[in-house]
Amino acid sequence: MGRSRRIAQRSSRGRGDPGYCLPALIPIAITLALVAAAMHGTWNVIVKVSGDPTDTLTRATAAAALLMTPPAFVAWLIAGRPGLSTEAAGLAALSALLEFAYIFLLSAAYRRGEVSVVYPIARGSAPLLAVLIGLGLLGERLATPQLIGVGLLLAGILAVTLPQTSGRATLPALATGVAIAAYTAIDRVGVRLAAPWLYGWLLVVILATGLVVARWLGARLARPSIEAGRLLVPNPVSWWQAIVVGLFMWVAYLLVLVALSIAPLSVVAPVRETAIVAVAVWGVWRLRERQAAALKLSGAMATLLGVALLAF
């Protein structure tokens, strides 16, 4: 009787239900999240070594919005001109606002700390918070191995934080994780209310507009300091480089939106963070962030293992 009731409940849940998913689609969602993770780690390294992370991310987002609009318009025509509900558009705007904060927090963290420290903290803390949101708001549940994963994530974050001499990057990196968890949870609901590509396009356009306006206002209000600061910025990215970053950023993000539309938040959010170890290794090996390298790599490995346990 109880089993029949559960089957009936599952069969009655539709695509608009935030808890709806087909188990057969989980491997596809994990594959999409892994590809997104590789692209995400790559653009983060590029942003870290750029002269001005905020400028790089602003240019990249603006370029992505421009590049995404023509294919989105064609897809919109082919799909029969689908609309966005007021609720879906509102969630896209709210997510864009949180990603606006995310970009400035991430930029601040990269200006203050090493990529092998900032990236594991920012990306490792996000799954913890996302899982808590999934448990508390979306009705998802964790098994014992996943609870162990939470502990490993905490240990890994602590391990990569300890090598910092001043800890100046820890707070903005953790705040970045909060922003990531918040917009991921919102997107998890938003992509169930609209086509993921349409929702993602609106989000990127809103965010790009906000970033460009913010940079313009900043230049107008503090022009002398901006002009003086530019003299100290080594090798600012070109628009071509910004386009590459933008494509990596937003193709990866759209892959995550599709994954979120077919799988639970507590699966997608952790899997997308598997770039943590790769970025930590790259920082130690190629960027010569050698202080307490063994501890940082161990922490990144613990974070990755925690991510794996959370995902399964």
N, C-alpha and C positions, 0 to 999 in steps of 0.2 A: 504493500500500500504506500509506504513512504517512498520507495524507489519510483513507483509510478507517478507519484506527485512531483518528484524532482524532475522526471523526464518531461512531464507536462509543462512544468514551469520553464524549463529550458527551451522547449519547442515554442512556447508562447512569447518568448522574448524576441524583439525585433532589432533591426540595425540601429534604430534610434536610441535603444537602451544602452547607457554607458557600460553596463556589465556584460553586454552581449559579445560572444566570440565563438568561432568554430575551431575546435581543437586541431583539425587538419590544417588550418592556416597558420598555426603557431610556427612551424619550421620556416615558412615563407617570411613571416614577420621577423624572425631572428636573423635570417639572411639579409634582409633589407637593413636591419639595425646594425649588422656587422659592417656592411659596405659603408653605411653612413658614418660609423665610427672611424673607419680608415680615412675617409675624406675630412672628417672633423679634426682629427689629430693633425693632418697635414696643414690645414689652413691655420690652426693655432700656432704651429711652429713658425709659419710665415709671418703671422701677425707679431709674434714675440720678437723676431729679429728685424722687423720694420722700424723705421725711425719714430713713428708716432702711431701707436695702436689705435687710438680713437679715430684719427684721420683715415687710416687704412680700412677700418671696419665701416666707416661712413661711406667711403668711396665704393667699397665692395658691395654694400647693401644697395646703394643707388644704382650701381651697374647691374646687379642682379634683378632689381625691379624693372629696369629698362629692358633687359634681355628676356625676362619672363613674360612681359605683357603681350607681345605678338603671338607666341604659341598659346598663351592662355586665352586670348581672344578667338583664335582659330578653334581651340578645343571647346570653347563656349558655344560657338556657332554649330559645330558638329554635334555636340551633345544636346542640341535643341534649346539653347539659351536658358540653362537652368538658373534659378534665382537663389539668393541667400536669404534665409529667414532673419528676422530682426535679432533673434537670440544668437544665431551663428555669427552674424556680423559683429554683434556686441562682444562676443567671446574673442573674435579675431582682433578687435581693437584693444581689448584688455590684455591679450597675450602680447600684442605689439608694444604696449606700454611697459610691460614687464621685461621684454627683450631690449627695450630702450635702456632701462636700468642695467640690465645684464651687460650690455656693450660697454657702458662707462665703468662699471665695477670691474669687469675683466681687464679693461685697459689700465685701470689704476693698479690692479694686482700685477700685471706684467711690467709696469714701470717700476714696481717696488721689489719684485722677487724673480727667482729663476723659474723657467718653464717646468723643470723637473720637480718643483715644489708647488707652484700655483696650479698646474693642470690636475694633478691627483687630488688636491684639496677641493677645487671647484667641481670637478666631475665626480669625485667620490662621494662628496657630501650630498649631491643632488639625488642619487638613487635612494639614499637613506630617507630623505625628506619626501621624495616621491612615493616611496612605499608607505610611509606613514599617512600620506594623503589618500593613497589607494585603499588603505585599511580603514581609515576613519570616515572618509567621505564617499568612496565608491563601493564599499562593501566587499573588498577583496580580502583574502586570508593568506597567512604565511604558514608554511610547514616548519618543522624543527630545523632542517638544513638551512632554510632561509633566515631563520633567527640567528643561526651561527654566522651566516653571511653578514648580517648586520654588525655583529661583534668584530668580524675581520675587517670590515670597512672602517669601523672606528679606530681599530689598531693601525691600519694602514695610513689613515689620515694623520694620526698622531706621529707615526714614524717619519713621514715626509715633512712634517711641521718642525720637528726637533732640530734638524740641521740648520735652520735659519738662525743667523746670528742676532737679528733684531726682531724678526717676526712681523715686519711691517706689511708683508703681503698676506698674512694669514686672514685678517679680518675682511679685506675686500674679496679674497678668494672664497671664504665661507659665505659671504653675502652673495657672491656670484652663484654659488650652489643653491642658495635659497631662491634666487630668481629663476634658475633653471628648473627647479622642482615645481615652482608655482606655475610657470608658463606651460610646462609639460603636462601638468594635471589639467589645465584649462584646455589645451589642445586635444587631450584625450577625449574630452566631451565634445569639443567643437567639431572634430572631424567625423563624429557620428551624426551630426546635424546637417552636413553639407558635403559635397565632393571634396576630398582632401586637396586636390590641385587648386580648386577655386578658393577654398578657405586659405590655403597657403599663399596664393597670389595676393589676396586682399591684405593679409597680414604683412607681407613684405612691402607692399606699396605704402601702407600706413607707416610702417617703421622707417622706411627710406625717407619719406616726406618729413617725419619728425626729426630724424638725424640731420638732414640737410638744413632744415630751418634752425635747429639748435646750433649747428656749426656756424651758420651765417650770423646769427645773433651774437654768438660768442666772439666772432671776429669784429663785429660792429662795436661791441661794448668794451672790448679790451684789445683794440688793434695794435697799440704800441708794444704791449707785452707779447702778443702773438707774433708780430714781425720780428721782435728780438729773439723769441724762442725758436723761430724757424732756422736761425743761423746755427743753432746748436743741435738740430735734428739731422743725424747722418742718413743719407740715402733714402729720402722719402719714397714711397712706392709710386710707380707710374700707374696710369689708368689701365694699362694692359695687365699689370700685376694685380691690380685691384679687381679686374674682371675675373681673373683666375680664382682669386680668393672668394669672390662673390659667387661664382659657379659652384665651387666646392662647398661653401657655406649653405647655400640654399637648395642645391640638389640633395645634399645630405639631409637637410631639414625636411624636404618634401618626402624623401624616403622614410623618414621617421614618422611623418604624418600618416603615410599609407600604412606603416606598421601599426601605428596606434589605432587605426580604423579597423584592424582585424585581430588585434591581440590585446591582452590586459596591460595596463600601465606598469604593473609590477614585473612584467616580463621585458617589455620594450625599454623602459627607462634604464634598468641595469645593463642590458646587453649593449646599448649604444655607448657605454662607457669603457668598452674593452680597449680603446686606444690609450688608456691611462699608462699601461706599461710601455707601449711603443714610444709614447711621447717622453716618458721619464728616461728611457734608455737613450733616446736621441739627444735629450738635453745633457746627459752625462757624457755621452760619447762624442757627439759632434759639436755641441756648444760649450764643452769643457766645464760643465758645472760639477766639478769634482769633489766639492766639500761634502763629506759624509756620504759618498756615492753609494756605498754598500747599504747603508740604512735607508736611503731614499729608494733604491731599487727594491729592497725587501718590502718597504711600505707599499710601493706600487704593486708588487706581486700579491701582497695580502689584500689590497684593494680589489685587484682583478679576481682573486679567488672568492672574495665576498660577493662581487658582482655575479660570478657564475652560480654561486649557491642561491642568490636571490632570484636568478632567472629560472632556476629549475627546482 
